[in-house]
Amino acid sequence: MNAQAENVLAAAGCVRMRSGYLHMLDLLSGLADRGAEVTLLCGSIAPELAGRHLPFQVFYWHDVVGHWPVANPHDLGNFCAAQKIRLIHIHGVGLGPTVRRAIHHAALPVAFTPHSESSDRRAVRTLAQLSQRAVALSEYRREMLVNYFRLPRESVRVIPPGVELAHYEERLPQTNGHAPVIGTVAPFESGRGQNHFIEAAAQVIKSGREAEFVVAGDGREESALRRLAAALGIAKRVTFVTGLTNYRSTIAVLDIFVRPAVRGGMGYTILEAMAMGKAVLATATDDVPEMIDEGRSGLMVSKGDSRALGEAMIRLLDRPELSRRLGAGARQSVAKEFSMDNLVQRTVEMYDEAKDAYSRKEEVPL
């Protein structure tokens, strides 16, 4: 791995507190910490991320290419030349036509990571057409890019996400001293499954088990979720945590981390919980089965099944030694399969492929 030879421009839209962008920021930090020259060029950064330490330069599109209709796409090429950029890595699908034209005129090798579960086939294919390589975060996502978005298989590289394990203090589930804390952390949006979490919590409380519950995040579904907890008679046992500037501090206080999503998302919070040695319980959606080794680094249930979710919570509460074993296995799994070193090495190898393909004037055939 020779990250020091890299000089990369990460191109993104509006950077928000979403798994894909958190993955991007961690990757860029990992590259920078290993000697690469890294620049982030984006539309904006959400206020809740503004205080985060970023070991790389940040610029904004309006300062580089201006605003439509006076924007000059050729200015990006001048910017890249001044910064000695050698490759552009597009993150997400939120780049408008002016920015896409600017990337085309920059005349540099391009890599593209879609991140989101966007169904906008045209946007994904347009950005892929600018690129020499596309990145999928799992085998599941590669199959989506190949079979739904019709990207050629040979142009897609699978690079699983990774975290800097040294940044995560090991906090295995507790077996005594307090009531276990079970929680979920995600934006309050449709499809995130917090309603199933609350229904499962009611099942646990009705069974007589001692536990406290945390629902953390922000979003338009907050009021509906609070009403559901009240209607089920468990409002006093469920703590809502909002106004988050990061997910890590909330995950740290949990004994059992639950991801009850019924669709989409890369499950980055699962990796954070695994890195801390938490017992992880998740619905088996999309690429989650590639992250969790059932019975060794976590437990999985079918999506949308509140009863199965509650039964799994009860199983972990009744068997604290299982929770601790799963937590230890989860941290070991991160060290072996989802480390930042692995992520950076595979990314640098993909960059070399993209640069080689560009030198041969190879484009993604769509």
Beta strands, then each sheet from edge to edge (+ up, - down):
strand 1: 7-11
strand 2: 14-15
strand 3: 37-42
strand 4: 44-45
strand 5: 57-60
strand 6: 87-91
strand 7: 110-113
strand 8: 133-136
strand 9: 156-158
strand 10: 181-185
strand 11: 212-216
strand 12: 238-241
strand 13: 256-259
strand 14: 279-283
strand 15: 299-301
sheet 1: 5+ 3+ 1+ 6+ 7+ 8+ 9+
sheet 2: 2+ 4+
sheet 3: 12+ 11+ 10+ 13+ 14+ 15+
end
